[in-house]
Amino acid sequence: MTIRKIAIIGGGTSGWLAANHLGRALKGRSGLSISVIESPDIPIIGVGEGTVPSIRKSLQSFGISESEFIRTCDVTFKQSIKFVNWLDKTRHGKHNFYHHLFDIINLHQGDAVSAWLAEQSGHFADFVSTQHLACEVAKAPKLITTPEYAGVLGYAYHLNAAKFAKLLAKNAIEKFNVEHILTTVHDVCLGVDGAIESLQTEQGNLSFDFYIDCSGFESILLAKALKVPFISKAQQLFIDTALVAQIPTQPADVIPPYTKATAHQAGWIWDIALTQRRGTGFVYSSAHMNQAEAERKFDHYLGGKLADIPHRKIPMTVGYRQQFWVKNCVALGLAQGFLEPIEATSILLTDFSARFLAERFPANIDDVDYLAKRFNDTVGYAWERVVEFAKLHYCLSDRTDSAFWLDNQREETISEPLKERLNMWKSFSPIAEDFPSKFEVFNLDNYLYVLYGMKYPTQPHDRGLVAKANLNAYMSNMSNVKRQMLEGLPEHRELIDKICTYGLQPI
């Protein structure tokens, strides 16, 4: 049977990302329709405000103007995640920090990694990239004359999730003729073969050939109707609760070009600056901290303002479904699973999965079995790697001031593949060949920034001694590049204001 009617159940970021990816990839298939079924009564979660650099490629492929996106979604540039107090305060200082930058490390300039390991002076990110300094002095990653989606430095975005979903919806409807159906799904009808046959909605019975579950934590298709089991990762990642609040800002306030992640005794606090407000979230392990204590600490972080600001509690079940594609149904976004918001993993996996699905979307139901196996294997691999990368931030910490940090360092909470890599990296710094799959969602640069931002004790071999001979020339060159960067790049807020007024140069 030819697949002609596709239904995406749920809007929000995941539903409309899926609509755009599928609309773009399948626009040449005649007779095919895509419908997004969105309940007007169910609000989107709307918390995820951070992205990763790969989102630029997706937005550009959808034909969305970067200037329009920045103007309509309260966008600011994200060049890094600044991790504060993830290491022991006594050993590393009361406000110790490191940057996980988005700039690509140039590993050919005097073997920068080995040179830093030989000296280990200053911040690793500052040693290998000019972007560390750009973040600390609130510079933008590009110029007003830089074309859309291009950058002098690597970047992603901070955004208003609700406005982003509306922009994606507008684009999918206008460019790819996606139908928008406003109704609530009350029940799912299965056929004799176990596949989804139709949806019971307020508008009656709606039938499609293929269904994409973007219904969020509820996962009304994959979890509730198709009964796909859930794989918990709570034994590795302990964060299970978030308190979230939005803080108004003033037009003259400096906009940090990074997400700030400040560790506390049982988790961490995110702080994301948009053009008119800050999005903040106090995430914690309920096994290590009760809600009353979490609220007190969050209130202290916000300067005693929590009682005056609307805030809410979001419980988080950490893990993912055993399968993501079953018969004629694929789950994306929170319907697939959820990890804590560290490293913007939710939108990363949503975009990755939606793009992968669109590139290999079946033309006929007969194609489903082998495509489903490939999708499940690939996306399952991606989820496992994301779990490992998230865990890396905790197990490398030398904090001993609470049970939360001590529990995170216990070997039984670390996966065997991650333990094997960490043992190897005690003697050898990571190289690209340590990440052999083309489906790695976090690569060599990501690991280098976190490993050596957290002072991982790799013992350099002879390469370090050889690199030391090039150290002076390397550092002199970096000093010149940093000076030119400081002189050339505008302030972050200055560039945002100019883009809103004049726009960037279209590609």
C-alpha positions as CSV (number, residue, x, y, z in Angstrom):
1,M,0.0,0.0,0.0
2,T,1.3,3.4,-0.9
3,I,1.7,5.9,1.9
4,R,-0.3,9.0,1.0
5,K,-1.6,10.5,4.2
6,I,0.8,11.3,7.1
7,A,-0.5,12.5,10.5
8,I,1.7,14.2,13.1
9,I,0.0,14.1,16.5
10,G,1.1,17.1,18.6
11,G,2.5,20.5,17.7
12,G,5.1,22.3,19.6
13,T,8.8,22.3,18.6
14,S,8.9,18.5,17.8
15,G,5.7,18.4,15.8
16,W,6.5,21.3,13.6
17,L,10.1,20.4,13.2
18,A,8.9,17.0,11.9
19,A,6.4,18.8,9.6
20,N,9.1,20.9,8.1
21,H,11.6,18.1,7.7
22,L,9.0,15.9,6.0
23,G,7.5,18.7,4.0
24,R,10.9,19.6,2.6
25,A,12.0,16.0,1.9
26,L,8.8,14.7,0.4
27,K,7.5,17.7,-1.5
28,G,8.2,15.9,-4.8
29,R,5.9,13.0,-4.0
30,S,2.6,13.5,-5.8
31,G,-0.6,12.9,-3.9
32,L,1.0,12.9,-0.5
33,S,-0.4,15.0,2.4
34,I,0.9,15.9,5.8
35,S,-1.4,16.9,8.6
36,V,-0.5,18.2,12.1
37,I,-3.2,17.4,14.6
38,E,-2.8,19.8,17.6
39,S,-5.1,20.0,20.6
40,P,-6.1,23.6,21.4
41,D,-6.6,22.5,25.1
42,I,-3.1,21.1,25.8
43,P,-0.3,23.6,26.3
44,I,3.2,22.9,25.0
45,I,5.9,22.3,27.6
46,G,7.7,25.3,26.2
47,V,10.8,25.1,28.5
48,G,13.6,24.2,26.0
49,E,15.1,27.5,25.0
50,G,18.6,26.3,24.1
51,T,19.7,24.7,20.8
52,V,22.9,23.2,19.3
53,P,24.7,24.4,16.1
54,S,23.1,21.7,13.9
55,I,19.8,23.5,14.1
56,R,21.2,26.2,11.7
57,K,21.4,23.6,8.9
58,S,17.8,22.6,9.5
59,L,16.4,26.1,9.5
60,Q,18.3,27.0,6.4
61,S,17.1,23.9,4.6
62,F,13.5,24.9,5.5
63,G,13.9,28.2,3.8
64,I,13.5,30.2,7.0
65,S,15.2,33.6,7.0
66,E,17.6,33.8,9.9
67,S,16.8,37.5,10.3
68,E,13.0,36.8,10.5
69,F,13.8,33.9,13.0
70,I,15.8,36.2,15.2
71,R,13.2,39.0,15.1
72,T,10.1,36.9,15.8
73,C,11.5,34.4,18.4
74,D,13.3,36.7,20.8
75,V,16.5,35.0,19.7
76,T,20.0,35.5,21.1
77,F,23.2,33.8,20.0
78,K,24.5,30.8,22.0
79,Q,28.2,30.2,21.6
80,S,28.8,28.0,24.6
81,I,27.6,26.5,27.8
82,K,29.4,28.0,30.8
83,F,29.6,25.4,33.6
84,V,30.1,27.1,37.0
85,N,31.1,25.2,40.2
86,W,31.0,21.8,38.7
87,L,34.4,21.2,40.4
88,D,35.4,21.3,44.0
89,K,35.4,24.9,45.3
90,T,38.3,24.4,47.7
91,R,40.6,23.0,45.0
92,H,39.5,25.1,42.0
93,G,38.1,28.3,43.5
94,K,34.7,29.5,44.7
95,H,33.5,30.4,41.2
96,N,35.4,27.9,39.1
97,F,34.1,27.5,35.6
98,Y,34.8,26.2,32.1
99,H,33.2,26.7,28.7
100,H,31.9,24.0,26.4
101,L,32.4,26.1,23.2
102,F,30.8,25.6,19.8
103,D,33.9,26.6,17.9
104,I,35.8,23.8,16.2
105,I,39.2,23.1,17.8
106,N,42.0,23.5,15.3
107,L,44.0,20.4,16.1
108,H,46.7,21.1,13.5
109,Q,48.2,24.2,15.1
110,G,51.1,22.8,17.0
111,D,49.0,19.9,18.5
112,A,47.1,22.2,20.8
113,V,45.7,19.5,23.0
114,S,49.1,17.9,23.8
115,A,50.6,21.3,24.3
116,W,48.0,22.2,26.9
117,L,48.3,18.8,28.6
118,A,52.1,19.4,28.9
119,E,51.5,22.8,30.6
120,Q,47.9,22.7,32.0
121,S,47.9,26.4,32.7
122,G,44.7,28.4,32.4
123,H,41.4,27.3,30.8
124,F,41.6,24.6,28.1
125,A,38.9,26.4,26.0
126,D,40.9,29.7,26.2
127,F,44.0,27.9,25.0
128,V,42.4,26.2,21.9
129,S,39.9,28.9,20.8
130,T,39.3,32.6,20.7
131,Q,35.6,32.0,21.5
132,H,36.3,31.6,25.2
133,L,37.3,35.3,25.3
134,A,34.4,36.3,23.0
135,C,32.0,34.7,25.5
136,E,33.6,36.3,28.6
137,V,33.4,39.8,27.1
138,A,29.9,39.2,25.5
139,K,30.9,39.5,21.9
140,A,28.7,38.3,19.0
141,P,29.8,35.4,16.8
142,K,29.4,37.3,13.5
143,L,29.1,40.7,11.9
144,I,26.0,42.5,10.6
145,T,27.6,42.0,7.1
146,T,28.0,38.2,7.6
147,P,25.5,36.3,5.5
148,E,22.6,34.4,7.2
149,Y,23.6,31.2,8.9
150,A,27.3,31.9,8.4
151,G,29.5,32.9,11.4
152,V,33.0,34.1,12.3
153,L,32.6,31.7,15.3
154,G,30.4,28.7,15.8
155,Y,27.0,29.3,17.3
156,A,23.5,28.1,18.0
157,Y,20.6,30.0,19.5
158,H,18.6,30.8,22.6
159,L,14.9,31.2,21.7
160,N,11.4,31.6,22.9
161,A,10.0,28.0,22.4
162,A,6.4,29.0,22.0
163,K,7.2,31.6,19.3
164,F,9.6,29.2,17.6
165,A,6.8,26.6,17.3
166,K,4.6,29.3,15.7
167,L,7.3,30.2,13.2
168,L,7.9,26.6,12.3
169,A,4.1,26.1,11.9
170,K,3.8,29.2,9.6
171,N,6.6,28.0,7.5
172,A,5.3,24.4,7.1
173,I,1.8,25.5,6.2
174,E,2.9,28.2,3.7
175,K,5.9,26.5,2.1
176,F,5.1,22.8,2.3
177,N,1.2,22.9,2.3
178,V,1.0,21.1,5.7
179,E,-2.6,20.9,7.0
180,H,-3.2,22.1,10.5
181,I,-6.0,20.4,12.3
182,L,-7.1,21.8,15.7
183,T,-8.7,18.9,17.6
184,T,-8.0,16.7,20.6
185,V,-7.3,13.0,20.1
186,H,-9.3,10.9,22.7
187,D,-8.5,7.4,21.6
188,V,-6.4,5.4,19.1
189,C,-7.9,2.5,17.1
190,L,-5.6,-0.4,16.1
191,G,-6.1,-2.8,13.3
192,V,-6.0,-6.6,13.5
193,D,-2.3,-6.5,12.6
194,G,-1.6,-4.2,15.5
195,A,-0.9,-1.1,13.4
196,I,-2.7,2.2,14.0
197,E,-5.9,2.3,11.9
198,S,-7.5,5.6,13.0
199,L,-7.8,8.3,15.7
200,Q,-10.9,9.1,17.6
201,T,-11.0,12.9,17.9
202,E,-13.5,15.7,18.7
203,Q,-14.0,16.0,14.9
204,G,-14.8,12.3,14.5
205,N,-12.8,9.4,13.3
206,L,-9.6,10.4,11.3
207,S,-7.7,7.8,9.4
208,F,-4.2,8.1,7.9
209,D,-1.6,5.7,6.5
210,F,1.3,6.7,8.8
211,Y,1.4,8.4,12.2
212,I,4.1,10.4,14.0
213,D,3.8,10.7,17.7
214,C,4.8,14.1,18.9
215,S,2.4,14.1,21.9
216,G,5.1,14.8,24.4
217,F,5.4,13.0,27.8
218,E,2.0,11.4,27.2
219,S,3.2,9.5,24.1
220,I,-0.4,8.6,23.3
221,L,0.5,6.5,20.3
222,L,3.8,4.7,21.0
223,A,3.4,4.3,24.8
224,K,-0.3,4.2,25.4
225,A,-1.7,2.6,22.2
226,L,1.2,0.4,21.1
227,K,2.5,-0.4,24.6
228,V,6.2,0.1,23.9
229,P,8.2,-0.3,27.1
230,F,10.2,2.4,28.7
231,I,13.9,2.1,29.4
232,S,14.8,4.0,32.6
233,K,18.2,5.7,32.9
234,A,17.6,6.9,36.4
235,Q,20.4,4.7,37.7
236,Q,22.9,6.8,35.7
237,L,21.3,10.2,35.6
238,F,19.6,11.3,38.9
239,I,18.0,14.6,37.9
240,D,14.2,14.1,37.9
241,T,12.6,17.5,38.8
242,A,12.8,21.1,37.6
243,L,11.5,24.3,39.0
244,V,11.3,26.9,36.2
245,A,10.8,30.7,36.2
246,Q,11.1,33.6,33.7
247,I,12.8,36.8,34.8
248,P,12.1,40.1,33.0
249,T,15.2,42.0,31.9
250,Q,16.0,45.6,31.0
251,P,16.9,46.8,27.4
252,A,20.4,47.9,28.6
253,D,21.2,44.6,30.3
254,V,24.2,42.7,28.9
255,I,23.2,39.5,27.1
256,P,25.6,36.7,27.8
257,P,26.2,34.8,24.6
258,Y,26.1,31.4,26.4
259,T,23.9,29.3,28.6
260,K,25.0,29.4,32.2
261,A,24.8,26.1,34.1
262,T,25.6,26.6,37.8
263,A,26.0,23.4,39.9
264,H,24.5,23.1,43.4
265,Q,24.5,20.3,46.0
266,A,21.9,18.1,44.2
267,G,21.9,19.3,40.5
268,W,22.3,22.6,38.7
269,I,20.6,25.8,37.5
270,W,20.2,26.9,33.9
271,D,20.1,30.5,33.1
272,I,19.4,31.6,29.5
273,A,19.1,35.2,28.4
274,L,16.7,36.2,25.6
275,T,16.2,39.7,24.4
276,Q,13.5,40.6,27.0
277,R,13.8,38.0,29.7
278,R,15.9,35.3,31.3
279,G,14.7,31.7,31.4
280,T,15.9,29.9,34.5
281,G,15.4,26.4,35.9
282,F,16.5,24.7,39.1
283,V,17.0,21.0,38.3
284,Y,17.6,18.6,41.0
285,S,17.4,15.0,42.2
286,S,14.4,14.4,44.4
287,A,16.3,11.5,46.1
288,H,18.9,14.0,47.2
289,M,16.9,17.2,47.9
290,N,13.3,17.9,48.8
291,Q,11.1,20.5,47.1
292,A,11.2,23.0,50.0
293,E,15.0,23.1,50.1
294,A,15.1,23.3,46.3
295,E,12.7,26.3,46.4
296,R,14.8,28.0,49.1
297,K,18.0,27.6,47.0
298,F,16.3,28.7,43.8
299,D,14.9,31.8,45.6
300,H,18.5,32.6,46.8
301,Y,19.8,32.3,43.3
302,L,17.1,34.7,42.0
303,G,17.9,37.2,44.7
304,G,14.8,36.6,46.8
305,K,12.3,37.1,43.9
306,L,10.8,33.7,43.5
307,A,7.7,34.5,45.4
308,D,7.0,37.4,43.1
309,I,7.5,35.5,39.9
310,P,5.2,32.8,38.3
311,H,7.0,29.5,38.5
312,R,6.1,25.9,38.1
313,K,7.4,22.4,38.9
314,I,8.1,19.9,36.1
315,P,8.7,16.2,37.0
316,M,11.0,14.4,34.6
317,T,11.1,10.7,33.9
318,V,14.6,10.0,32.5
319,G,15.0,7.4,29.8
320,Y,13.6,6.5,26.4
321,R,11.3,4.0,24.7
322,Q,12.6,0.5,23.8
323,Q,11.6,1.2,20.2
324,F,10.9,4.4,18.4
325,W,9.3,3.0,15.2
326,V,6.6,0.3,15.5
327,K,4.6,-0.7,12.5
328,N,3.1,2.5,11.0
329,C,4.1,4.8,13.9
330,V,7.2,6.8,14.8
331,A,7.8,8.8,17.9
332,L,9.7,12.0,18.0
333,G,10.6,14.5,20.8
334,L,9.4,13.9,24.3
335,A,7.3,11.0,23.0
336,Q,10.6,9.2,22.4
337,G,12.0,9.9,25.8
338,F,13.7,12.5,27.9
339,L,16.9,13.3,29.6
340,E,17.6,16.3,31.8
341,P,18.1,19.5,29.8
342,I,21.9,19.5,30.0
343,E,23.5,20.2,26.6
344,A,20.1,20.9,24.9
345,T,19.8,17.2,24.3
346,S,16.0,17.2,23.7
347,I,15.9,19.5,20.6
348,L,19.2,17.9,19.4
349,L,17.6,14.4,19.4
350,T,14.3,15.6,18.0
351,D,16.0,17.4,15.0
352,F,18.4,14.4,14.5
353,S,15.5,11.9,14.5
354,A,13.2,14.0,12.3
355,R,15.9,14.6,9.7
356,F,16.8,10.9,9.7
357,L,13.2,9.9,9.3
358,A,12.6,12.4,6.4
359,E,15.6,11.2,4.5
360,R,14.4,7.6,4.6
361,F,10.7,7.9,4.7
362,P,8.9,4.9,3.2
363,A,6.9,5.2,0.0
364,N,5.0,2.0,0.8
365,I,4.0,0.1,3.9
366,D,6.0,-2.8,2.6
367,D,9.2,-0.8,3.2
368,V,8.4,-0.2,6.9
369,D,10.0,-3.3,8.5
370,Y,13.6,-2.8,7.3
371,L,13.4,1.0,7.6
372,A,12.1,0.7,11.1
373,K,14.9,-1.6,12.2
374,R,17.5,0.8,10.8
375,F,15.8,3.8,12.5
376,N,15.5,2.0,15.8
377,D,19.1,0.9,15.8
378,T,20.4,4.3,14.8
379,V,18.3,6.4,17.1
380,G,18.9,3.9,20.0
381,Y,22.6,4.3,19.4
382,A,22.2,8.1,19.5
383,W,20.3,8.0,22.8
384,E,22.9,5.8,24.4
385,R,25.7,8.2,23.4
386,V,23.7,11.2,24.7
387,V,23.2,9.4,28.0
388,E,27.0,8.8,28.2
389,F,27.8,12.4,27.4
390,A,25.4,13.8,29.9
391,K,26.8,11.4,32.6
392,L,30.4,12.6,31.7
393,H,29.6,16.0,33.3
394,Y,28.8,14.4,36.6
395,C,31.2,11.5,36.9
396,L,34.2,13.7,36.2
397,S,33.4,16.1,39.0
398,D,35.7,16.0,42.1
399,R,33.0,17.6,44.3
400,T,32.6,15.7,47.6
401,D,30.3,18.1,49.4
402,S,27.0,16.1,49.0
403,A,25.7,12.6,48.5
404,F,24.5,13.6,45.0
405,W,28.1,14.2,43.7
406,L,29.5,11.2,45.5
407,D,26.8,9.0,44.1
408,N,27.5,10.3,40.6
409,Q,31.1,9.2,40.9
410,R,30.3,5.6,41.8
411,E,31.5,3.2,39.1
412,E,28.2,1.2,39.0
413,T,26.4,4.4,37.8
414,I,28.7,4.7,34.8
415,S,28.2,2.6,31.6
416,E,30.8,0.1,30.5
417,P,31.5,1.9,27.2
418,L,32.1,5.2,29.0
419,K,34.3,3.6,31.6
420,E,36.4,2.0,28.8
421,R,36.8,5.3,27.1
422,L,37.8,7.1,30.3
423,N,40.4,4.5,31.1
424,M,41.9,4.9,27.6
425,W,41.9,8.6,27.9
426,K,44.0,8.5,31.0
427,S,46.9,7.6,28.8
428,F,45.9,9.0,25.4
429,S,44.0,12.2,24.7
430,P,40.8,11.6,22.5
431,I,41.1,11.5,18.8
432,A,38.5,11.4,16.0
433,E,38.9,7.6,15.6
434,D,37.4,7.2,19.1
435,F,34.1,8.3,17.6
436,P,33.8,6.0,14.6
437,S,30.0,6.2,13.9
438,K,28.7,8.9,11.5
439,F,25.7,8.9,13.9
440,E,27.6,10.3,16.8
441,V,25.6,13.3,18.1
442,F,28.5,14.5,20.3
443,N,32.0,14.3,18.7
444,L,35.6,14.8,19.5
445,D,35.4,18.6,20.1
446,N,32.5,18.2,22.5
447,Y,34.4,15.6,24.6
448,L,37.7,17.6,24.6
449,Y,35.9,20.7,25.9
450,V,34.3,18.8,28.8
451,L,37.1,16.4,29.6
452,Y,39.8,19.1,29.9
453,G,37.4,21.8,31.1
454,M,36.9,19.5,34.1
455,K,40.7,18.8,34.4
456,Y,40.7,15.2,33.4
457,P,44.1,13.7,34.2
458,T,45.4,12.5,30.8
459,Q,49.1,11.8,31.1
460,P,50.8,13.2,27.9
461,H,53.4,11.0,26.2
462,D,56.2,12.1,23.9
463,R,53.8,14.1,21.8
464,G,53.4,16.5,24.6
465,L,57.2,17.1,24.6
466,V,57.3,17.6,20.9
467,A,54.3,20.0,21.1
468,K,56.0,22.0,23.8
469,A,58.6,23.2,21.2
470,N,55.8,24.8,19.2
471,L,54.0,26.2,22.3
472,N,55.5,29.7,22.2
473,A,54.7,30.2,18.5
474,Y,51.2,28.8,19.0
475,M,50.4,31.1,21.9
476,S,51.8,34.1,20.1
477,N,49.5,33.4,17.1
478,M,46.5,32.9,19.4
479,S,47.2,36.3,21.1
480,N,47.2,38.0,17.7
481,V,44.0,36.3,16.7
482,K,42.3,37.2,20.0
483,R,43.2,40.8,19.6
484,Q,41.8,41.0,16.0
485,M,38.7,39.2,17.2
486,L,38.1,41.7,20.0
487,E,38.6,44.6,17.6
488,G,36.4,43.2,14.9
489,L,33.4,41.6,16.5
490,P,30.4,43.7,17.8
491,E,28.9,43.4,21.2
492,H,26.2,40.7,21.4
493,R,23.2,43.0,22.1
494,E,24.5,45.5,19.6
495,L,24.3,42.9,16.8
496,I,20.9,41.6,17.9
497,D,19.5,45.2,17.8
498,K,21.0,45.7,14.3
499,I,19.6,42.5,13.0
500,C,16.1,43.4,14.3
501,T,16.5,46.8,12.5
502,Y,18.3,46.0,9.3
503,G,18.5,42.2,8.9
504,L,21.4,40.1,7.9
505,Q,22.5,39.6,4.3
506,P,20.5,36.8,2.7
507,I,22.4,33.9,1.2
